[in-house]
Amino acid sequence: MGRQNKGIKDKDLARLIKNLSKNLYSARISKGLTQQALASQANMAISTIWELENARVEDFRMSTVTAIAGQLGVDVLTLLS
């Protein structure tokens, strides 16, 4: 008998990525920030912001989402739900 994966399921991860993409874009625009400005403030590459906003990721780190949320002044759950 193989190990059971008790972690996040692929469809759940896909939903989180979709939510993150949509909510990150909306929050960034509402704050009047460019991708470059947000990336600079969050100490990350602009490509990271672009990839997240365009759902071009297979997974993501919570530390990345936490840093972005902090710079946008929103709760992490706001970006993921």
Secondary structure, DSSP 8 states (H G I E B T S, - for coil): ------S--HHHHHHHHHHHHHHHHHHHHHTT--HHHHHHHTTS-HHHHHHHHTT--S---HHHHHHHHHHHT--HHHHH-
